[in-house]
């Protein structure tokens, strides 16, 4: 165990033998630091906070402190950072409130400097947030989503899997899966997250189906309700299409609407065999 002498570690905290703890680190009551974790200088780990195997926390990050919520009454809530996640300088992550009891960050998440994740948020696996992202409480970020620098999310929002949220986007409604949402405020859906889907190795046939669903929802001129009915009727019910349907149907704050009369470069690029697309 490599623990710098200038640290403050509560006697109830559990520290793995091979963890590396830098100078000025403070670790609170009932915290757990698992194998291979690296805590840089002046990191603060609050009570009831677990940092899982192989995570790296950079200088000045503050994780698991009390939620910034007027209603918080001192309830014993938790915070968790998943395996091999990277939390860069001066990020802040608050514990949950009794509403859900926890703030959970998944595995292999990359949070760049000055990101803020509020109480009761759920962040999936392989999520990337660029510097300065600010999330209100109770937000959900699904696996493989990417959020650009300075994006701001209203509380209770969701960002879907493989979604891309543009830098400085002002999110008032949910960002749908597989799509690009940008602009401020409010952010609008501009097209597919084409580059992200290709980099993820998603097959061309699947990308074509997602594109067809996007066109039905955002380019056909019909409302979301009718668009979902058309998708259910006309498109193959792959897991991706099922997820789009479920995401729209379960949205509590509503899903971001699309732009009118303006497309980002490349939005109308076609994949091979795109002539098989459903007419809308």
C-alpha positions as CSV (number, residue, x, y, z in Angstrom):
1,X,0.0,0.0,0.0
2,X,1.4,3.4,-1.0
3,X,-0.2,6.0,1.2
4,X,1.4,9.4,1.6
5,X,1.9,10.4,5.2
6,X,0.0,13.7,4.7
7,X,-3.4,12.2,4.4
8,X,-6.6,12.0,6.5
9,X,-8.2,8.6,6.4
10,X,-11.2,7.7,8.6
11,X,-10.7,4.6,10.8
12,X,-13.8,3.0,9.3
13,X,-12.5,3.3,5.7
14,X,-11.3,0.2,3.8
15,X,-8.2,0.6,1.7
16,X,-6.9,-2.1,-0.7
17,X,-3.3,-3.1,-0.1
18,X,-2.2,-2.0,-3.6
19,X,-4.1,1.4,-3.7
20,X,-2.0,4.5,-4.2
21,X,-3.1,7.5,-2.1
22,X,-1.4,10.8,-2.8
23,X,-0.7,13.8,-0.4
24,X,-3.5,15.8,1.0
25,X,-6.1,13.1,0.3
26,X,-9.1,13.0,2.7
27,X,-11.1,9.7,2.9
28,X,-14.3,9.7,4.8
29,X,-16.3,7.4,7.0
30,X,-17.2,3.9,5.6
31,X,-15.5,4.7,2.3
32,X,-14.0,1.8,0.3
33,X,-11.0,2.2,-2.0
34,X,-10.5,-1.0,-4.0
35,X,-7.5,-2.7,-5.6
36,X,-5.5,-0.7,-8.1
37,X,-7.2,2.6,-7.4
38,X,-5.0,5.8,-7.7
39,X,-6.0,8.9,-5.8
40,X,-4.0,12.0,-6.8
41,X,-3.1,14.9,-4.5
42,X,-5.8,16.7,-2.6
43,X,-8.6,14.3,-3.7
44,X,-11.6,14.2,-1.3
45,X,-13.6,11.0,-0.9
46,X,-16.8,11.5,1.1
47,X,-18.6,9.1,3.5
48,X,-20.2,5.9,2.1
49,X,-18.3,6.2,-1.2
50,X,-16.9,3.3,-3.1
51,X,-14.1,3.7,-5.7
52,X,-13.9,0.4,-7.6
53,X,-11.0,-1.5,-9.0
54,X,-8.5,0.3,-11.2
55,X,-10.2,3.7,-11.1
56,X,-8.0,6.8,-11.3
57,X,-8.9,10.0,-9.6
58,X,-6.9,13.1,-10.5
59,X,-5.9,16.1,-8.3
60,X,-8.6,18.1,-6.6
61,X,-11.6,15.9,-7.5
62,X,-14.3,15.8,-4.8
63,X,-16.4,12.6,-4.8
64,X,-19.2,11.5,-2.5
65,X,-19.9,14.7,-0.6
66,X,-23.4,15.8,0.6
67,X,-26.0,16.5,-2.1
68,X,-26.7,20.1,-3.0
69,X,-30.4,19.7,-2.2
70,X,-32.4,21.8,0.3
71,X,-34.4,18.7,1.2
72,X,-31.4,16.7,2.2
73,X,-31.8,15.7,5.8
74,X,-28.6,13.8,6.5
75,X,-29.8,10.4,5.2
76,X,-27.2,7.7,4.9
77,X,-26.8,7.6,1.1
78,X,-24.0,6.4,-1.1
79,X,-21.8,7.2,-4.1
80,X,-20.0,4.7,-6.3
81,X,-17.4,5.1,-9.1
82,X,-17.1,2.0,-11.3
83,X,-14.1,0.0,-12.4
84,X,-11.3,1.6,-14.4
85,X,-13.1,4.9,-14.6
86,X,-11.1,8.1,-15.0
87,X,-12.1,11.2,-13.0
88,X,-10.0,14.2,-14.0
89,X,-9.0,17.4,-12.1
90,X,-11.6,19.2,-10.0
91,X,-14.6,17.1,-10.9
92,X,-17.4,17.0,-8.3
93,X,-19.8,14.1,-7.7
94,X,-22.4,14.3,-4.9
95,X,-24.0,11.4,-3.0
96,X,-27.6,10.5,-3.5
97,X,-30.6,11.7,-1.4
98,X,-33.2,9.5,0.2
99,X,-35.2,9.8,-3.1
100,X,-33.0,7.0,-4.6
101,X,-30.3,6.6,-2.1
102,X,-27.3,6.6,-4.5
103,X,-25.3,8.3,-7.2
104,X,-23.8,5.7,-9.4
105,X,-21.0,6.1,-12.0
106,X,-20.4,3.1,-14.3
107,X,-17.3,1.3,-15.4
108,X,-14.7,2.8,-17.8
109,X,-16.3,6.3,-17.7
110,X,-14.1,9.3,-18.6
111,X,-15.0,12.5,-16.9
112,X,-12.8,15.4,-18.0
113,X,-11.9,18.4,-15.7
114,X,-14.6,20.4,-13.8
115,X,-17.5,18.1,-14.6
116,X,-20.3,18.2,-12.1
117,X,-22.6,15.2,-11.4
118,X,-25.4,16.0,-9.0
119,X,-27.2,13.8,-6.5
120,X,-29.1,10.6,-7.6
121,X,-27.6,10.5,-11.1
122,X,-27.0,7.3,-12.9
123,X,-24.1,7.2,-15.4
124,X,-23.7,4.1,-17.5
125,X,-20.6,2.4,-18.8
126,X,-18.1,3.8,-21.3
127,X,-19.6,7.3,-21.0
128,X,-17.4,10.3,-22.0
129,X,-18.0,13.8,-20.6
130,X,-15.8,16.7,-21.8
131,X,-14.7,19.5,-19.5
132,X,-17.4,21.6,-17.7
133,X,-20.4,19.3,-18.2
134,X,-23.0,20.1,-15.5
135,X,-25.7,17.7,-14.6
136,X,-28.7,18.4,-12.4
137,X,-30.0,15.8,-10.0
138,X,-31.7,12.6,-11.0
139,X,-30.3,12.5,-14.5
140,X,-29.6,9.2,-16.4
141,X,-26.8,8.8,-18.9
142,X,-27.0,5.5,-20.8
143,X,-24.0,3.4,-22.0
144,X,-21.6,4.8,-24.6
145,X,-23.1,8.3,-24.6
146,X,-20.8,11.3,-25.2
147,X,-21.4,14.8,-23.8
148,X,-19.5,17.8,-25.2
149,X,-17.8,20.4,-23.1
150,X,-19.9,22.8,-21.2
151,X,-23.2,21.0,-21.8
152,X,-25.8,21.6,-19.2
153,X,-28.6,19.1,-18.2
154,X,-31.8,20.0,-16.4
155,X,-32.7,17.7,-13.5
156,X,-34.4,14.4,-14.3
157,X,-33.2,14.3,-17.9
158,X,-32.0,11.2,-19.8
159,X,-29.3,10.9,-22.5
160,X,-29.7,7.7,-24.6
161,X,-27.1,5.1,-25.5
162,X,-24.6,6.1,-28.2
163,X,-26.1,9.7,-28.1
164,X,-23.9,12.6,-28.8
165,X,-24.7,15.9,-27.0
166,X,-22.9,18.9,-28.5
167,X,-20.7,21.3,-26.6
168,X,-22.5,24.0,-24.6
169,X,-25.9,22.3,-25.4
170,X,-28.7,23.5,-23.1
171,X,-30.7,20.3,-22.4
172,X,-34.3,20.8,-21.4
173,X,-35.6,17.5,-22.7
174,X,-34.2,14.0,-23.2
175,X,-31.5,13.4,-25.8
176,X,-32.6,10.3,-27.9
177,X,-30.3,7.3,-28.3
178,X,-28.0,7.0,-31.4
179,X,-28.7,10.7,-32.3
180,X,-26.9,14.0,-32.2
181,X,-28.5,16.7,-30.0
182,X,-26.9,20.2,-30.0
183,X,-27.6,23.9,-29.6
184,X,-28.6,26.1,-26.7
185,X,-31.3,26.7,-25.5
186,X,-33.1,24.4,-26.0
187,X,-31.0,21.8,-27.7
188,X,-32.4,20.2,-30.8
189,X,-31.9,16.8,-32.6
190,X,-29.8,17.4,-35.7
191,X,-29.4,13.9,-37.1
192,X,-27.7,10.6,-36.3
193,X,-24.5,10.2,-34.3
194,X,-23.0,8.8,-37.5
195,X,-19.4,8.9,-36.5
196,X,-20.0,7.4,-33.1
197,X,-22.0,4.6,-34.5
198,X,-19.4,3.8,-37.1
199,X,-16.6,3.9,-34.6
200,X,-18.5,1.6,-32.3
201,X,-18.6,-1.0,-35.1
202,X,-22.4,-1.1,-35.4
203,X,-23.2,-2.9,-38.6
204,X,-24.4,-1.0,-41.6
205,X,-27.7,-2.7,-41.7
206,X,-28.4,-1.6,-38.1
207,X,-27.3,1.9,-38.9
208,X,-29.7,2.0,-41.8
209,X,-32.6,0.9,-39.6
210,X,-31.7,3.6,-37.0
211,X,-31.6,6.2,-39.8
212,X,-35.0,5.1,-41.0
213,X,-36.4,5.5,-37.5
214,X,-34.8,9.0,-37.3
215,X,-36.4,10.1,-40.5
216,X,-39.8,8.9,-39.5
217,X,-39.6,10.7,-36.2
218,X,-37.8,13.9,-37.3
219,X,-38.2,14.3,-41.1
220,X,-41.7,12.9,-42.0
221,X,-43.7,15.8,-40.5
222,X,-45.8,13.6,-38.3
223,X,-45.8,13.7,-34.5
224,X,-43.8,11.4,-32.2
225,X,-46.9,9.3,-31.3
226,X,-47.7,8.6,-34.9
227,X,-44.1,8.2,-35.8
228,X,-43.6,5.5,-33.2
229,X,-46.7,3.7,-34.5
230,X,-45.2,3.8,-38.0
231,X,-41.8,2.5,-36.7
232,X,-43.6,-0.4,-34.8
233,X,-45.5,-1.2,-38.0
234,X,-42.9,-0.8,-40.7
235,X,-39.4,-1.5,-39.3
236,X,-37.7,-4.7,-38.1
237,X,-37.8,-4.9,-34.3
238,X,-34.1,-5.1,-33.6
239,X,-32.8,-4.4,-30.1
240,X,-31.8,-0.9,-31.3
241,X,-35.3,-0.1,-32.7
242,X,-36.9,-1.5,-29.6
243,X,-34.8,0.7,-27.5
244,X,-35.7,3.8,-29.5
245,X,-39.4,3.0,-29.1
246,X,-39.0,2.4,-25.3
247,X,-37.0,5.5,-24.8
248,X,-39.6,7.8,-26.4
249,X,-42.5,6.1,-24.7
250,X,-41.1,6.3,-21.2
251,X,-39.8,9.8,-21.4
252,X,-41.0,11.9,-18.4
253,X,-39.8,15.4,-19.6
254,X,-40.3,14.7,-23.3
255,X,-37.7,14.1,-26.0
256,X,-35.9,16.9,-27.8
257,X,-37.5,18.0,-31.0
258,X,-35.7,18.4,-34.3
259,X,-34.3,21.4,-36.2
260,X,-36.2,22.9,-39.1
261,X,-34.6,24.1,-42.2
262,X,-31.0,23.5,-41.1
263,X,-28.9,20.3,-41.1
264,X,-25.5,19.8,-39.7
265,X,-22.9,18.8,-42.3
266,X,-23.2,15.1,-43.1
267,X,-26.7,14.6,-41.6
268,X,-28.1,13.5,-44.9
269,X,-25.2,11.3,-45.9
270,X,-26.4,7.9,-47.0
271,X,-25.0,4.5,-46.1
272,X,-24.7,1.8,-48.8
273,X,-28.0,0.2,-49.9
274,X,-29.9,3.1,-48.4
275,X,-32.4,2.7,-51.3
276,X,-34.1,0.1,-49.1
277,X,-35.2,2.7,-46.7
278,X,-38.9,2.9,-45.7
279,X,-40.8,5.7,-47.5
280,X,-42.0,8.4,-45.1
